[in-house]
Amino acid sequence: MLQTDSEFTKTRWICTIIGLGFYLVDIVTDVGLAVKYFLVGNLVWAGLTLLFVVVGSAATQVFSYTWYRDDMKNPLVNPGGDKLISGMNRGRLIGLHVLQMGIFTRYYHLLKAGYMVVWFKSPETVEFSRDVHLVLFGRATDLSMLKLFETFLESAPQLLFQMYILLAHGHKSTIQCICMVGSFINIAWAIVDFRRCLRRSLPQVREMPSGLPTFVYLLYKLLTITAHILSLSLFLVLSPYSTLGMAVVWLAGTLWAYWVRTDFCMSKGLERLYRIIVGVVLIFTFFNVKGQDTRWQMAVYYVLFAFVNLSGPLLLLLVRPEVNAAEYFWPVTLLIFGGTVLGLAYLLLYYTVYHPRGRSLQADEVDGHMGQEREPDTMLRMRNFLQL
């Protein structure tokens, strides 16, 4: 019988719908907020709010289309070689992704295939059943990767930008608060959903335990990312030119991805885009770009991370002492200190106690495309994402 941790269950299917709902709420509220800024004459705020949405969506469409195209060319995924993938030819794929519908197309096909499997089970052989569920988790993981890219290109920068508007200009509205909450929830969901989908879709990697381990991992990520966004927002309050410092961090992260020679994508052009996105992710959280042992890199990253977090409130207080009287300063400062300390404590707890170690079936092969038999492209993509 198929093991439960390898099965695409009804709960997983329902969670996919919930994830789609969070994604839609995040996008709709961001666009609504941009329209509100435009109507009241805040054209710069409206433009930047909308820009994050466009950049995040455009990047995910590029990756989504390229992965569809790669799967179409892969004889293991498309053995018939009939120039169709999921019932779509290349022209239709291009049209859907130009219209920014690629990620919704993936949701549709995953939910449709998953519905037939989990709600209308038929007597099948064990091997066939296992293959079907692995294919579903492969599709879910592709989708979760795209959402992860969108999260750090759109939701995280959007949350930072709206925090800056709230703290520096005192501008707040109902839709702005909904937008910030939506971005926060989308970040949380995308991180945990990606982590669990990834480990379930690789049969040779141990499953991420549910319950307390997942909760500890969620707290580690949420507390560290939230504290960092709050600290960066204080840097922006100090001076909008603090964005230059973030650009330096992005450049360093991008160069690191080049230095370790990531091999996430099939084409060189898309690999360059991936490395640029890695640089953006590293502004907000640690990201293992090669799926290798990175404990020392993670340690260095979070030492610098803690230094930046603690420097934000201190510099603002020294340079602009009048903020001591601002109603937001001390609550935000306490959130930064508390989030940093607790977040790092949960990080240590997770990786010393709860982190799955070893392989469930066999040792992993070397990253890249050096295997004698070419694996499905989904599996190749996932090999480089063993730690986030």
DOSE-905977 format. One record per residue (C-alpha): residue in one letter; residue number from 1; z, x, y. Coordinates in Angstrom, 1 decimal, padded with zeros to 4 digits. Layout:
% residues N
ATOM   residu   num        Z        X        Y
ATOM        a   NUM        Z        X        Y
...
***
This chain:
% residues 388
ATOM   residu   num        Z        X        Y
ATOM        m     1    000.0    000.0    000.0
ATOM        l     2   -000.7    001.2    003.5
ATOM        q     3    002.3    002.7    005.2
ATOM        t     4    003.6    000.7    008.2
ATOM        d     5    003.5    003.7    010.6
ATOM        s     6   -000.3    004.1    009.8
ATOM        e     7   -001.1    000.4    010.2
ATOM        f     8   -002.6   -001.2    013.3
ATOM        t     9   -000.1   -004.1    013.4
ATOM        k    10    000.1   -007.5    015.2
ATOM        t    11    002.7   -005.9    017.5
ATOM        r    12    000.2   -003.1    018.4
ATOM        w    13   -002.5   -005.7    019.0
ATOM        i    14   -000.2   -007.7    021.4
ATOM        c    15    000.9   -004.5    023.1
ATOM        t    16   -002.8   -003.8    023.8
ATOM        i    17   -003.1   -007.1    025.6
ATOM        i    18    000.1   -006.3    027.6
ATOM        g    19   -001.3   -002.9    028.6
ATOM        l    20   -004.5   -004.7    029.8
ATOM        g    21   -002.4   -007.0    031.8
ATOM        f    22   -000.5   -004.2    033.5
ATOM        y    23   -003.8   -002.4    034.2
ATOM        l    24   -005.3   -005.5    035.8
ATOM        v    25   -002.2   -006.2    037.9
ATOM        d    26   -002.1   -002.6    039.1
ATOM        i    27   -005.8   -002.6    040.2
ATOM        v    28   -005.7   -006.1    041.7
ATOM        t    29   -002.6   -005.5    043.8
ATOM        d    30   -004.0   -002.1    045.0
ATOM        v    31   -007.2   -003.8    046.2
ATOM        g    32   -005.3   -006.6    047.7
ATOM        l    33   -003.1   -004.2    049.6
ATOM        a    34   -006.2   -002.3    050.9
ATOM        v    35   -007.6   -005.6    052.2
ATOM        k    36   -004.3   -006.4    053.9
ATOM        y    37   -004.3   -003.0    055.6
ATOM        f    38   -007.9   -003.6    056.7
ATOM        l    39   -007.2   -007.0    058.2
ATOM        v    40   -004.3   -005.8    060.3
ATOM        g    41   -006.3   -002.8    061.6
ATOM        n    42   -004.8    000.0    059.5
ATOM        l    43   -008.2    001.4    058.5
ATOM        v    44   -007.0    004.8    057.4
ATOM        w    45   -004.3    003.3    055.1
ATOM        a    46   -006.9    000.8    053.8
ATOM        g    47   -009.4    003.5    053.1
ATOM        l    48   -007.0    005.8    051.3
ATOM        t    49   -005.5    003.0    049.3
ATOM        l    50   -008.9    001.9    048.1
ATOM        l    51   -010.1    005.6    047.6
ATOM        f    52   -007.4    006.1    044.9
ATOM        v    53   -008.7    003.0    043.1
ATOM        v    54   -012.3    004.2    043.3
ATOM        v    55   -011.6    007.8    042.2
ATOM        g    56   -009.5    006.7    039.2
ATOM        s    57   -012.0    004.1    038.1
ATOM        a    58   -015.0    006.4    038.5
ATOM        a    59   -013.5    009.2    036.5
ATOM        t    60   -012.5    007.0    033.6
ATOM        q    61   -016.0    005.4    033.6
ATOM        v    62   -017.6    008.9    033.3
ATOM        f    63   -015.4    009.9    030.4
ATOM        s    64   -015.8    006.5    028.7
ATOM        y    65   -019.6    006.6    028.8
ATOM        t    66   -019.7    010.2    027.6
ATOM        w    67   -017.5    009.4    024.7
ATOM        y    68   -019.6    006.4    023.7
ATOM        r    69   -022.7    008.7    024.0
ATOM        d    70   -021.1    011.4    021.8
ATOM        d    71   -020.1    008.8    019.2
ATOM        m    72   -023.6    007.5    019.2
ATOM        k    73   -024.9    011.0    018.3
ATOM        n    74   -022.2    011.6    015.7
ATOM        p    75   -023.4    010.9    012.1
ATOM        l    76   -019.9    010.3    010.9
ATOM        v    77   -019.3    007.6    013.6
ATOM        n    78   -022.8    006.3    013.6
ATOM        p    79   -024.3    007.1    010.2
ATOM        g    80   -027.3    004.8    010.7
ATOM        g    81   -028.5    006.7    013.8
ATOM        d    82   -029.8    003.4    015.2
ATOM        k    83   -029.1    004.3    018.8
ATOM        l    84   -026.4    001.6    019.0
ATOM        i    85   -022.6    002.0    019.3
ATOM        s    86   -020.4   -001.1    019.1
ATOM        g    87   -023.6   -003.1    019.3
ATOM        m    88   -024.7   -001.6    022.6
ATOM        n    89   -027.7    000.6    023.4
ATOM        r    90   -027.7    003.4    025.9
ATOM        g    91   -029.1    001.3    028.7
ATOM        r    92   -026.5   -001.4    028.4
ATOM        l    93   -023.8    001.3    028.2
ATOM        i    94   -025.0    002.8    031.5
ATOM        g    95   -025.1   -000.6    033.2
ATOM        l    96   -021.6   -001.5    032.1
ATOM        h    97   -020.1    001.8    033.3
ATOM        v    98   -022.0    001.7    036.6
ATOM        l    99   -020.4   -001.7    037.1
ATOM        q   100   -017.0   -000.1    036.4
ATOM        m   101   -016.6   -002.3    033.2
ATOM        g   102   -016.4    000.5    030.6
ATOM        i   103   -012.7    000.4    030.1
ATOM        f   104   -012.8   -003.4    029.8
ATOM        t   105   -015.6   -003.1    027.3
ATOM        r   106   -013.4   -000.9    025.2
ATOM        y   107   -010.5   -003.3    025.4
ATOM        y   108   -012.8   -006.1    024.3
ATOM        h   109   -014.1   -004.3    021.2
ATOM        l   110   -010.6   -003.0    020.2
ATOM        l   111   -009.0   -006.5    020.6
ATOM        k   112   -011.9   -008.1    018.7
ATOM        a   113   -011.9   -005.7    015.8
ATOM        g   114   -008.1   -005.6    015.7
ATOM        y   115   -007.9   -009.4    015.7
ATOM        m   116   -010.1   -009.6    012.6
ATOM        v   117   -007.9   -007.0    010.8
ATOM        v   118   -004.4   -008.0    011.7
ATOM        w   119   -004.7   -011.8    011.8
ATOM        f   120   -007.3   -012.3    009.0
ATOM        k   121   -006.3   -009.8    006.3
ATOM        s   122   -008.4   -009.7    003.2
ATOM        p   123   -007.7   -008.0   -000.1
ATOM        e   124   -009.2   -004.5    000.3
ATOM        t   125   -008.7   -001.2   -001.4
ATOM        v   126   -006.0    001.1   -000.1
ATOM        e   127   -008.5    003.8    001.1
ATOM        f   128   -010.7    001.3    002.9
ATOM        s   129   -007.7   -000.3    004.6
ATOM        r   130   -006.4    003.1    005.7
ATOM        d   131   -009.8    004.1    007.1
ATOM        v   132   -010.1    000.8    009.0
ATOM        h   133   -006.6    001.2    010.6
ATOM        l   134   -007.3    004.9    011.5
ATOM        v   135   -010.6    003.8    013.2
ATOM        l   136   -008.6    001.2    015.2
ATOM        f   137   -006.0    003.7    016.3
ATOM        g   138   -008.8    006.1    017.2
ATOM        r   139   -010.3    003.4    019.5
ATOM        a   140   -006.8    002.7    020.9
ATOM        t   141   -006.2    006.4    021.6
ATOM        d   142   -009.5    006.8    023.4
ATOM        l   143   -008.4    003.8    025.5
ATOM        s   144   -005.0    005.2    026.1
ATOM        m   145   -006.5    008.6    027.2
ATOM        l   146   -008.7    006.8    029.7
ATOM        k   147   -005.6    004.9    031.0
ATOM        l   148   -003.7    008.2    031.3
ATOM        f   149   -006.5    009.7    033.4
ATOM        e   150   -006.5    006.6    035.6
ATOM        t   151   -002.7    006.6    035.9
ATOM        f   152   -002.6    010.1    037.4
ATOM        l   153   -005.7    009.7    039.5
ATOM        e   154   -004.8    006.3    040.9
ATOM        s   155   -001.3    004.9    040.1
ATOM        a   156    000.8    008.1    040.7
ATOM        p   157   -001.0    009.1    044.0
ATOM        q   158   -000.9    005.5    045.1
ATOM        l   159    002.8    005.3    044.5
ATOM        l   160    003.3    008.5    046.5
ATOM        f   161    001.1    007.3    049.4
ATOM        q   162    002.9    003.9    049.7
ATOM        m   163    006.3    005.7    049.6
ATOM        y   164    005.1    007.8    052.5
ATOM        i   165    004.0    004.7    054.5
ATOM        l   166    007.3    003.0    053.8
ATOM        l   167    009.5    006.0    054.7
ATOM        a   168    007.6    007.6    057.5
ATOM        h   169    006.3    004.4    059.2
ATOM        g   170    008.8    001.8    058.1
ATOM        h   171    006.0   -000.5    057.1
ATOM        k   172    006.8   -002.7    054.2
ATOM        s   173    005.4   -006.0    052.9
ATOM        t   174    005.6   -008.1    049.8
ATOM        i   175    002.3   -007.0    048.4
ATOM        q   176    003.1   -003.4    049.1
ATOM        c   177    006.3   -003.7    047.0
ATOM        i   178    004.4   -005.4    044.2
ATOM        c   179    001.8   -002.7    044.4
ATOM        m   180    004.4    000.0    044.1
ATOM        v   181    006.2   -001.8    041.2
ATOM        g   182    002.8   -002.2    039.5
ATOM        s   183    002.0    001.5    039.8
ATOM        f   184    005.4    002.4    038.5
ATOM        i   185    005.1    000.1    035.4
ATOM        n   186    001.6    001.3    034.8
ATOM        i   187    002.7    004.9    034.8
ATOM        a   188    005.6    004.1    032.3
ATOM        w   189    003.4    002.1    030.0
ATOM        a   190    000.5    004.6    030.0
ATOM        i   191    002.7    007.6    029.2
ATOM        v   192    004.5    006.0    026.2
ATOM        d   193    001.5    004.1    024.9
ATOM        f   194   -000.6    007.3    024.9
ATOM        r   195    002.1    009.3    023.2
ATOM        r   196    002.6    006.8    020.4
ATOM        c   197   -001.2    006.0    019.9
ATOM        l   198   -001.9    009.7    019.8
ATOM        r   199    000.5    010.6    017.0
ATOM        r   200   -000.3    007.5    015.0
ATOM        s   201   -004.1    008.2    015.1
ATOM        l   202   -003.7    011.7    013.6
ATOM        p   203   -002.8    011.4    010.0
ATOM        q   204   -001.7    015.0    009.7
ATOM        v   205    000.8    014.7    012.6
ATOM        r   206    004.2    013.1    012.3
ATOM        e   207    004.7    009.7    013.9
ATOM        m   208    006.8    009.5    017.1
ATOM        p   209    009.9    007.6    016.0
ATOM        s   210    010.4    004.3    017.7
ATOM        g   211    013.6    003.0    019.2
ATOM        l   212    016.0    005.6    020.7
ATOM        p   213    013.6    008.6    020.6
ATOM        t   214    010.9    006.7    022.4
ATOM        f   215    013.4    005.4    024.9
ATOM        v   216    014.7    008.9    025.6
ATOM        y   217    011.2    010.2    026.0
ATOM        l   218    010.4    007.4    028.4
ATOM        l   219    013.5    008.1    030.5
ATOM        y   220    012.7    011.8    030.6
ATOM        k   221    009.2    011.1    031.9
ATOM        l   222    010.1    008.3    034.3
ATOM        l   223    013.1    010.1    035.9
ATOM        t   224    011.3    013.4    036.4
ATOM        i   225    008.1    011.8    037.7
ATOM        t   226    010.0    009.4    040.0
ATOM        a   227    012.2    012.1    041.4
ATOM        h   228    009.2    014.3    042.0
ATOM        i   229    007.2    011.6    043.8
ATOM        l   230    010.2    010.8    046.0
ATOM        s   231    010.6    014.5    046.9
ATOM        l   232    006.9    014.8    047.7
ATOM        s   233    007.1    011.8    049.9
ATOM        l   234    009.9    013.5    051.9
ATOM        f   235    007.6    016.5    052.3
ATOM        l   236    004.9    014.2    053.6
ATOM        v   237    007.5    012.7    056.0
ATOM        l   238    008.3    016.2    057.2
ATOM        s   239    004.6    016.9    057.8
ATOM        p   240    001.3    015.3    056.5
ATOM        y   241    000.1    018.9    056.1
ATOM        s   242    002.3    019.1    053.1
ATOM        t   243   -000.7    017.8    051.3
ATOM        l   244   -002.0    021.4    051.5
ATOM        g   245    000.9    022.5    049.3
ATOM        m   246    000.0    019.8    046.8
ATOM        a   247   -003.6    021.1    046.9
ATOM        v   248   -002.3    024.6    046.0
ATOM        v   249   -000.5    023.2    043.0
ATOM        w   250   -003.6    021.3    042.0
ATOM        l   251   -005.7    024.5    042.3
ATOM        a   252   -003.2    026.5    040.3
ATOM        g   253   -003.1    023.9    037.5
ATOM        t   254   -006.9    023.7    037.5
ATOM        l   255   -007.2    027.5    037.2
ATOM        w   256   -004.6    027.5    034.4
ATOM        a   257   -006.8    025.1    032.5
ATOM        y   258   -009.7    027.4    033.0
ATOM        w   259   -007.6    030.4    032.0
ATOM        v   260   -006.5    028.9    028.7
ATOM        r   261   -010.1    027.8    028.0
ATOM        t   262   -009.6    024.2    027.3
ATOM        d   263   -012.1    022.7    024.9
ATOM        f   264   -011.5    019.0    025.2
ATOM        c   265   -015.1    017.9    026.0
ATOM        m   266   -018.4    018.5    024.3
ATOM        s   267   -020.3    019.3    027.6
ATOM        k   268   -019.4    022.1    030.1
ATOM        g   269   -019.8    019.7    033.0
ATOM        l   270   -017.3    017.2    031.7
ATOM        e   271   -015.0    020.0    030.7
ATOM        r   272   -014.9    021.1    034.3
ATOM        l   273   -014.0    017.5    035.4
ATOM        y   274   -011.3    017.4    032.7
ATOM        r   275   -009.8    020.7    034.1
ATOM        i   276   -009.8    019.2    037.6
ATOM        i   277   -007.9    016.2    036.3
ATOM        v   278   -005.4    018.4    034.5
ATOM        g   279   -004.7    020.0    037.9
ATOM        v   280   -003.9    016.6    039.3
ATOM        v   281   -001.6    015.7    036.4
ATOM        l   282    000.3    018.9    036.8
ATOM        i   283    001.2    017.9    040.4
ATOM        f   284    003.4    015.1    038.8
ATOM        t   285    004.4    016.2    035.4
ATOM        f   286    003.9    018.9    032.7
ATOM        f   287    000.8    018.6    030.6
ATOM        n   288    000.0    020.7    027.5
ATOM        v   289   -003.7    021.3    027.9
ATOM        k   290   -004.3    023.0    024.5
ATOM        g   291   -001.9    021.3    022.1
ATOM        q   292   -000.1    024.6    021.5
ATOM        d   293    003.5    025.8    021.7
ATOM        t   294    004.2    025.8    025.4
ATOM        r   295    008.0    025.9    025.6
ATOM        w   296    008.0    028.8    028.0
ATOM        q   297    005.3    027.3    030.2
ATOM        m   298    007.2    024.1    030.3
ATOM        a   299    010.4    025.9    031.1
ATOM        v   300    008.8    027.7    034.1
ATOM        y   301    007.1    024.5    035.2
ATOM        y   302    010.4    022.5    035.3
ATOM        v   303    012.3    025.3    037.0
ATOM        l   304    009.8    025.2    039.8
ATOM        f   305    009.8    021.5    039.6
ATOM        a   306    013.5    021.3    040.2
ATOM        f   307    013.3    023.8    043.1
ATOM        v   308    010.7    021.7    044.8
ATOM        n   309    012.7    018.5    044.3
ATOM        l   310    015.8    019.9    045.7
ATOM        s   311    014.0    021.6    048.6
ATOM        g   312    012.4    018.3    049.9
ATOM        p   313    015.6    016.7    051.2
ATOM        l   314    017.1    020.0    052.4
ATOM        l   315    014.1    021.0    054.4
ATOM        l   316    013.7    017.6    056.0
ATOM        l   317    017.4    017.6    057.0
ATOM        l   318    017.1    021.2    058.5
ATOM        v   319    013.9    020.7    060.3
ATOM        r   320    014.5    017.1    061.4
ATOM        p   321    018.3    016.5    061.5
ATOM        e   322    017.8    013.1    063.0
ATOM        v   323    016.8    011.8    059.5
ATOM        n   324    020.5    012.0    058.7
ATOM        a   325    020.9    008.7    060.5
ATOM        a   326    017.9    007.1    058.7
ATOM        e   327    018.9    004.4    056.3
ATOM        y   328    016.6    005.7    053.6
ATOM        f   329    017.5    009.4    053.6
ATOM        w   330    020.7    009.5    051.6
ATOM        p   331    019.7    006.9    049.0
ATOM        v   332    016.4    008.7    048.4
ATOM        t   333    018.2    012.0    048.3
ATOM        l   334    020.6    010.7    045.7
ATOM        l   335    017.8    009.3    043.6
ATOM        i   336    016.0    012.7    043.8
ATOM        f   337    019.1    014.7    042.7
ATOM        g   338    020.1    012.2    040.1
ATOM        g   339    016.6    011.7    038.7
ATOM        t   340    016.0    015.5    038.5
ATOM        v   341    019.3    016.2    036.7
ATOM        l   342    019.2    013.3    034.3
ATOM        g   343    015.4    013.7    033.7
ATOM        l   344    015.8    017.3    032.7
ATOM        a   345    018.9    016.4    030.5
ATOM        y   346    016.8    013.8    028.7
ATOM        l   347    014.0    016.4    028.3
ATOM        l   348    016.4    018.8    026.6
ATOM        l   349    017.8    015.9    024.5
ATOM        y   350    014.4    014.8    023.3
ATOM        y   351    012.9    018.2    022.4
ATOM        t   352    016.1    019.4    020.7
ATOM        v   353    017.0    016.3    018.8
ATOM        y   354    014.2    013.7    018.6
ATOM        h   355    010.9    015.5    018.9
ATOM        p   356    008.9    015.1    015.6
ATOM        r   357    008.3    018.6    014.2
ATOM        g   358    005.8    019.8    011.6
ATOM        r   359    003.0    018.0    009.9
ATOM        s   360    003.1    015.0    007.7
ATOM        l   361    000.1    015.9    005.5
ATOM        q   362   -001.3    019.3    006.2
ATOM        a   363   -001.5    022.0    008.8
ATOM        d   364   -003.7    021.4    011.9
ATOM        e   365   -007.0    023.3    012.2
ATOM        v   366   -007.8    025.5    015.1
ATOM        d   367   -008.6    023.5    018.3
ATOM        g   368   -012.2    023.0    019.0
ATOM        h   369   -015.3    022.4    016.9
ATOM        m   370   -015.1    025.3    014.4
ATOM        g   371   -014.5    023.1    011.3
ATOM        q   372   -017.1    023.3    008.6
ATOM        e   373   -017.6    019.5    008.7
ATOM        r   374   -017.7    018.0    012.1
ATOM        e   375   -014.9    015.4    012.6
ATOM        p   376   -015.3    012.2    014.5
ATOM        d   377   -015.3    012.9    018.2
ATOM        t   378   -012.1    010.9    018.7
ATOM        m   379   -010.2    013.2    016.4
ATOM        l   380   -011.6    016.3    018.2
ATOM        r   381   -010.4    014.9    021.5
ATOM        m   382   -007.0    014.1    020.2
ATOM        r   383   -006.3    017.6    018.8
ATOM        n   384   -005.7    018.9    022.4
ATOM        f   385   -003.1    016.3    023.3
ATOM        l   386   -000.1    016.9    021.1
ATOM        q   387    002.3    017.2    024.0
ATOM        l   388    002.4    015.4    027.3
***
